[in-house]
């Protein structure tokens, strides 16, 4: 088996092996994958953390053998950045700007560095927020960092993120793995029967006229929800759905609330 790791800030995962093909997701710096097929500089991959499949431009990643892949995991679970930061590969002239959600392997706080096989990166700004507070408090704190990020189909970064991408990356930041799409995420956790019984960090799912799950957001305290719809925003949540105070209308119809933590 051939493996790989993304060594750029972002890498588009596409439906077909062409630049014009639909972007179905993104991989962030440090995320790993298995390679199942190669075609004209493109790789058909399965992403390690969620088994999502698609085509990846080989110029955006570093290939690994089985020994390299095992070495990455030998130090335990990777650290996950919770804020944007700069890092520079030792030997390079220029730094790279990295997104929250990036995976940092063999992170050494004292040295201010992390490693890939045969590569060392120095950090030049702090990649982590303070982890003081409870997990539920940290979910809210991390999620609001994405406020006003534009909606982007398949996106998983502050520069463009879709509804399920926002949920997945925020939960990754606290060490909890979720599937990629809302239709998959809804199968996780246990049901919360009423909105007034929710807690911060619960996931609210919304359906269309055909009953298909099409949207997801993260419940916040005080009857609010953060979600990506046009841009990442905070709206009101009640038993009917998402209510936009600005337009005085409901934008999404509530289907179910799940507790995954």
C-alpha positions as a Markdown table, in Angstrom:
| # | Residue | x | y | z |
|---|---|---|---|---|
| 1 | Unk | 0.0 | 0.0 | 0.0 |
| 2 | Unk | 1.2 | 3.5 | -0.8 |
| 3 | Unk | 0.4 | 6.4 | 1.6 |
| 4 | Unk | 0.7 | 10.1 | 1.5 |
| 5 | Unk | 0.4 | 13.3 | 3.5 |
| 6 | Unk | -0.6 | 16.8 | 2.4 |
| 7 | Unk | 2.3 | 19.2 | 2.7 |
| 8 | Unk | 0.4 | 22.3 | 1.5 |
| 9 | Unk | -2.0 | 24.6 | 3.3 |
| 10 | Unk | -5.0 | 23.1 | 1.5 |
| 11 | Unk | -5.5 | 20.4 | -1.1 |
| 12 | Unk | -8.8 | 20.0 | -3.1 |
| 13 | Unk | -10.3 | 16.5 | -3.2 |
| 14 | Unk | -12.1 | 16.2 | -6.5 |
| 15 | Unk | -14.7 | 13.9 | -7.9 |
| 16 | Unk | -12.7 | 13.2 | -11.1 |
| 17 | Unk | -8.9 | 13.5 | -11.9 |
| 18 | Unk | -9.2 | 17.0 | -13.5 |
| 19 | Unk | -8.8 | 20.5 | -12.2 |
| 20 | Unk | -12.3 | 21.4 | -13.5 |
| 21 | Unk | -13.9 | 18.6 | -11.6 |
| 22 | Unk | -16.2 | 19.2 | -8.7 |
| 23 | Unk | -14.4 | 19.7 | -5.3 |
| 24 | Unk | -16.0 | 17.2 | -2.9 |
| 25 | Unk | -13.8 | 18.0 | 0.0 |
| 26 | Unk | -10.5 | 19.4 | 1.1 |
| 27 | Unk | -7.5 | 18.0 | 2.9 |
| 28 | Unk | -5.7 | 20.2 | 5.3 |
| 29 | Unk | -1.9 | 20.3 | 5.9 |
| 30 | Unk | -0.7 | 17.1 | 7.6 |
| 31 | Unk | -3.8 | 15.0 | 6.8 |
| 32 | Unk | -2.9 | 11.5 | 5.5 |
| 33 | Unk | -4.4 | 9.1 | 3.0 |
| 34 | Unk | -4.0 | 5.8 | 1.3 |
| 35 | Unk | -3.5 | 5.6 | -2.5 |
| 36 | Unk | -5.6 | 3.2 | -4.6 |
| 37 | Unk | -5.0 | 4.4 | -8.1 |
| 38 | Unk | -2.8 | 6.8 | -10.1 |
| 39 | Unk | -3.7 | 8.7 | -13.3 |
| 40 | Unk | -1.7 | 11.4 | -15.0 |
| 41 | Unk | -0.4 | 13.0 | -11.9 |
| 42 | Unk | -3.6 | 12.4 | -9.9 |
| 43 | Unk | -4.1 | 10.1 | -7.0 |
| 44 | Unk | -7.4 | 8.3 | -6.1 |
| 45 | Unk | -7.2 | 8.3 | -2.3 |
| 46 | Unk | -9.1 | 7.3 | 0.8 |
| 47 | Unk | -8.6 | 9.9 | 3.6 |
| 48 | Unk | -7.3 | 8.3 | 6.8 |
| 49 | Unk | -9.5 | 10.2 | 9.3 |
| 50 | Unk | -12.9 | 9.7 | 7.6 |
| 51 | Unk | -12.4 | 7.2 | 4.7 |
| 52 | Unk | -13.7 | 9.9 | 2.2 |
| 53 | Unk | -12.6 | 9.1 | -1.3 |
| 54 | Unk | -11.7 | 11.3 | -4.2 |
| 55 | Unk | -8.9 | 12.5 | -6.6 |
| 56 | Unk | -5.9 | 14.5 | -5.3 |
| 57 | Unk | -3.3 | 16.4 | -7.3 |
| 58 | Unk | 0.0 | 14.7 | -6.5 |
| 59 | Unk | 1.9 | 18.0 | -6.5 |
| 60 | Unk | 0.1 | 18.9 | -3.2 |
| 61 | Unk | 1.4 | 16.0 | -1.1 |
| 62 | Unk | 4.4 | 13.9 | -0.1 |
| 63 | Unk | 4.3 | 10.2 | -0.8 |
| 64 | Unk | 5.0 | 7.8 | 2.1 |
| 65 | Unk | 5.8 | 4.1 | 2.4 |
| 66 | Unk | 4.3 | 1.9 | 5.1 |
| 67 | Unk | 7.3 | 2.5 | 7.4 |
| 68 | Unk | 6.9 | 6.3 | 7.0 |
| 69 | Unk | 3.2 | 6.1 | 7.7 |
| 70 | Unk | 3.8 | 4.0 | 10.9 |
| 71 | Unk | 6.5 | 6.5 | 12.0 |
| 72 | Unk | 4.0 | 9.4 | 11.8 |
| 73 | Unk | 1.7 | 7.6 | 14.3 |
| 74 | Unk | 4.4 | 6.3 | 16.6 |
| 75 | Unk | 4.3 | 9.3 | 18.9 |
| 76 | Unk | 0.6 | 9.0 | 19.4 |
| 77 | Unk | -2.3 | 11.0 | 18.0 |
| 78 | Unk | -1.2 | 14.2 | 16.2 |
| 79 | Unk | -1.8 | 17.6 | 17.6 |
| 80 | Unk | -4.5 | 19.6 | 15.8 |
| 81 | Unk | -4.0 | 23.3 | 15.2 |
| 82 | Unk | -6.9 | 25.4 | 16.4 |
| 83 | Unk | -5.9 | 28.7 | 14.9 |
| 84 | Unk | -4.1 | 30.0 | 11.7 |
| 85 | Unk | -0.3 | 30.1 | 12.1 |
| 86 | Unk | 3.0 | 30.2 | 10.2 |
| 87 | Unk | 5.5 | 27.4 | 9.9 |
| 88 | Unk | 8.7 | 27.0 | 7.9 |
| 89 | Unk | 10.3 | 23.8 | 6.7 |
| 90 | Unk | 14.0 | 23.7 | 7.8 |
| 91 | Unk | 16.0 | 24.4 | 4.7 |
| 92 | Unk | 13.3 | 26.4 | 2.9 |
| 93 | Unk | 13.5 | 30.2 | 2.4 |
| 94 | Unk | 9.8 | 31.1 | 2.9 |
| 95 | Unk | 7.2 | 30.0 | 5.5 |
| 96 | Unk | 3.9 | 28.4 | 4.8 |
| 97 | Unk | 0.6 | 29.8 | 6.2 |
| 98 | Unk | -1.5 | 27.0 | 7.7 |
| 99 | Unk | -5.1 | 26.7 | 8.7 |
| 100 | Unk | -6.8 | 25.6 | 11.9 |
| 101 | Unk | -7.5 | 21.9 | 11.6 |
| 102 | Unk | -3.9 | 21.2 | 10.4 |
| 103 | Unk | -2.4 | 18.0 | 11.8 |
| 104 | Unk | 1.0 | 18.4 | 13.4 |
| 105 | Unk | 3.0 | 15.2 | 14.0 |
| 106 | Unk | 5.7 | 14.7 | 16.6 |
| 107 | Unk | 5.0 | 18.2 | 18.0 |
| 108 | Unk | 7.7 | 19.4 | 20.4 |
| 109 | Unk | 6.5 | 22.4 | 22.5 |
| 110 | Unk | 10.0 | 23.2 | 23.9 |
| 111 | Unk | 11.6 | 23.2 | 20.4 |
| 112 | Unk | 8.7 | 24.8 | 18.7 |
| 113 | Unk | 8.7 | 22.3 | 15.9 |
| 114 | Unk | 6.9 | 19.3 | 14.4 |
| 115 | Unk | 8.0 | 16.7 | 11.9 |
| 116 | Unk | 7.2 | 14.7 | 8.7 |
| 117 | Unk | 9.5 | 11.8 | 7.7 |
| 118 | Unk | 12.9 | 13.4 | 6.9 |
| 119 | Unk | 11.4 | 16.9 | 7.3 |
| 120 | Unk | 11.3 | 19.3 | 10.3 |
| 121 | Unk | 9.1 | 22.4 | 10.5 |
| 122 | Unk | 9.6 | 25.3 | 12.8 |
| 123 | Unk | 6.6 | 27.3 | 14.0 |
| 124 | Unk | 6.7 | 31.1 | 14.1 |
| 125 | Unk | 3.3 | 31.8 | 15.7 |
| 126 | Unk | 1.2 | 29.8 | 18.2 |
| 127 | Unk | -1.0 | 27.1 | 16.5 |
| 128 | Unk | -3.2 | 26.4 | 19.5 |
| 129 | Unk | -5.7 | 28.3 | 21.6 |
| 130 | Unk | -5.8 | 27.9 | 25.3 |
| 131 | Unk | -7.4 | 24.6 | 26.2 |
| 132 | Unk | -8.7 | 25.9 | 29.6 |
| 133 | Unk | -12.3 | 25.2 | 30.1 |
| 134 | Unk | -14.5 | 22.2 | 29.4 |
| 135 | Unk | -14.7 | 20.4 | 26.1 |
| 136 | Unk | -18.1 | 21.9 | 25.5 |
| 137 | Unk | -16.8 | 25.4 | 26.1 |
| 138 | Unk | -13.8 | 24.8 | 23.8 |
| 139 | Unk | -16.1 | 23.7 | 21.0 |
| 140 | Unk | -17.9 | 27.0 | 21.1 |
| 141 | Unk | -14.7 | 28.9 | 21.4 |
| 142 | Unk | -13.2 | 27.2 | 18.3 |
| 143 | Unk | -16.4 | 27.4 | 16.3 |
| 144 | Unk | -16.8 | 31.1 | 16.6 |
| 145 | Unk | -13.3 | 31.6 | 15.1 |
| 146 | Unk | -14.9 | 30.7 | 11.8 |
| 147 | Unk | -17.5 | 33.5 | 11.9 |
| 148 | Unk | -17.9 | 35.2 | 8.6 |
| 149 | Unk | -16.0 | 32.6 | 6.7 |
| 150 | Unk | -17.6 | 32.2 | 3.3 |
| 151 | Unk | -19.6 | 29.1 | 2.3 |
| 152 | Unk | -17.7 | 26.9 | -0.1 |
| 153 | Unk | -19.0 | 23.5 | -1.3 |
| 154 | Unk | -16.4 | 21.0 | -0.1 |
| 155 | Unk | -14.5 | 23.5 | 2.0 |
| 156 | Unk | -12.9 | 22.8 | 5.4 |
| 157 | Unk | -11.0 | 26.0 | 6.1 |
| 158 | Unk | -11.7 | 29.6 | 7.3 |
| 159 | Unk | -11.2 | 30.7 | 3.7 |
| 160 | Unk | -14.3 | 28.7 | 2.6 |
| 161 | Unk | -16.2 | 26.0 | 4.5 |
| 162 | Unk | -19.5 | 24.1 | 4.0 |
| 163 | Unk | -21.8 | 23.2 | 6.8 |
| 164 | Unk | -20.5 | 19.7 | 7.5 |
| 165 | Unk | -16.9 | 20.7 | 6.9 |
| 166 | Unk | -17.3 | 23.3 | 9.7 |
| 167 | Unk | -18.7 | 20.6 | 12.1 |
| 168 | Unk | -16.0 | 18.1 | 11.2 |
| 169 | Unk | -13.0 | 20.4 | 11.6 |
| 170 | Unk | -14.3 | 21.9 | 14.9 |
| 171 | Unk | -14.7 | 18.5 | 16.4 |
| 172 | Unk | -11.3 | 17.3 | 15.0 |
| 173 | Unk | -9.8 | 20.3 | 16.9 |
| 174 | Unk | -10.9 | 18.8 | 20.2 |
| 175 | Unk | -9.8 | 15.3 | 19.2 |
| 176 | Unk | -13.1 | 13.8 | 18.1 |
| 177 | Unk | -13.5 | 12.3 | 14.6 |
| 178 | Unk | -16.7 | 12.7 | 12.7 |
| 179 | Unk | -17.6 | 11.6 | 9.1 |
| 180 | Unk | -17.4 | 14.2 | 6.4 |
| 181 | Unk | -21.0 | 14.7 | 5.2 |
| 182 | Unk | -24.1 | 15.8 | 7.2 |
| 183 | Unk | -25.9 | 12.6 | 5.9 |
| 184 | Unk | -23.2 | 10.6 | 7.6 |
| 185 | Unk | -22.8 | 12.7 | 10.7 |
| 186 | Unk | -26.5 | 12.3 | 11.6 |
| 187 | Unk | -25.9 | 8.6 | 12.2 |
| 188 | Unk | -23.6 | 9.4 | 15.1 |
| 189 | Unk | -24.5 | 9.9 | 18.8 |
| 190 | Unk | -27.8 | 9.8 | 20.6 |
| 191 | Unk | -31.0 | 11.8 | 20.0 |
| 192 | Unk | -31.9 | 14.8 | 22.0 |
| 193 | Unk | -35.7 | 15.0 | 22.0 |
| 194 | Unk | -36.3 | 18.7 | 22.6 |
| 195 | Unk | -34.5 | 21.9 | 21.8 |
| 196 | Unk | -34.7 | 23.0 | 25.4 |
| 197 | Unk | -32.7 | 20.0 | 26.5 |
| 198 | Unk | -29.7 | 20.7 | 24.2 |
| 199 | Unk | -26.3 | 21.6 | 25.4 |
| 200 | Unk | -23.4 | 23.4 | 23.6 |
| 201 | Unk | -21.8 | 21.0 | 21.2 |
| 202 | Unk | -24.9 | 19.1 | 20.2 |
| 203 | Unk | -25.5 | 18.8 | 16.4 |
| 204 | Unk | -28.7 | 20.0 | 14.8 |
| 205 | Unk | -29.7 | 18.5 | 11.4 |
| 206 | Unk | -32.1 | 19.8 | 8.9 |
| 207 | Unk | -33.9 | 18.2 | 5.9 |
| 208 | Unk | -35.4 | 19.2 | 2.6 |
| 209 | Unk | -38.9 | 18.6 | 1.3 |
| 210 | Unk | -37.9 | 15.0 | 0.3 |
| 211 | Unk | -36.8 | 14.3 | 3.9 |
| 212 | Unk | -33.1 | 14.2 | 3.0 |
| 213 | Unk | -30.6 | 15.6 | 5.5 |
| 214 | Unk | -29.1 | 18.7 | 3.8 |
| 215 | Unk | -27.7 | 20.9 | 6.6 |
| 216 | Unk | -26.0 | 20.7 | 10.0 |
| 217 | Unk | -24.9 | 23.2 | 12.6 |
| 218 | Unk | -23.4 | 23.2 | 16.1 |
| 219 | Unk | -25.7 | 24.2 | 19.0 |
| 220 | Unk | -24.4 | 27.0 | 21.1 |
| 221 | Unk | -25.7 | 28.2 | 24.5 |
| 222 | Unk | -28.8 | 30.5 | 24.9 |
| 223 | Unk | -30.8 | 28.9 | 22.0 |
| 224 | Unk | -28.3 | 29.7 | 19.3 |
| 225 | Unk | -26.6 | 27.8 | 16.5 |
| 226 | Unk | -23.5 | 28.3 | 14.5 |
| 227 | Unk | -23.6 | 27.1 | 10.9 |
| 228 | Unk | -22.4 | 27.8 | 7.4 |
| 229 | Unk | -25.1 | 29.2 | 5.1 |
| 230 | Unk | -23.8 | 31.8 | 2.7 |
| 231 | Unk | -21.2 | 32.4 | 5.4 |
| 232 | Unk | -20.6 | 31.1 | 8.9 |
| 233 | Unk | -23.1 | 32.8 | 11.2 |
| 234 | Unk | -24.9 | 32.5 | 14.4 |
| 235 | Unk | -28.7 | 32.3 | 14.3 |
| 236 | Unk | -31.5 | 31.3 | 16.7 |
| 237 | Unk | -32.6 | 27.7 | 17.0 |
| 238 | Unk | -36.0 | 26.5 | 18.1 |
| 239 | Unk | -38.2 | 23.4 | 17.6 |
| 240 | Unk | -39.2 | 24.6 | 14.1 |
| 241 | Unk | -35.7 | 25.2 | 12.8 |
| 242 | Unk | -33.2 | 28.0 | 12.3 |
| 243 | Unk | -34.6 | 31.5 | 12.6 |
| 244 | Unk | -32.7 | 34.5 | 11.2 |
| 245 | Unk | -33.4 | 37.5 | 13.3 |
| 246 | Unk | -32.2 | 39.9 | 10.5 |
| 247 | Unk | -34.7 | 38.6 | 7.9 |
| 248 | Unk | -37.3 | 37.4 | 10.5 |
| 249 | Unk | -37.6 | 34.1 | 8.6 |
| 250 | Unk | -36.8 | 30.5 | 9.0 |
| 251 | Unk | -34.1 | 29.3 | 6.7 |
| 252 | Unk | -33.9 | 25.6 | 7.6 |
| 253 | Unk | -36.4 | 23.0 | 9.0 |
| 254 | Unk | -35.2 | 21.0 | 12.0 |
| 255 | Unk | -35.2 | 17.3 | 11.6 |
| 256 | Unk | -33.2 | 15.9 | 14.6 |
| 257 | Unk | -30.7 | 16.9 | 17.2 |
| 258 | Unk | -27.9 | 14.5 | 18.1 |
| 259 | Unk | -25.4 | 14.4 | 21.1 |
| 260 | Unk | -22.1 | 13.0 | 20.0 |
| 261 | Unk | -20.1 | 13.9 | 23.1 |
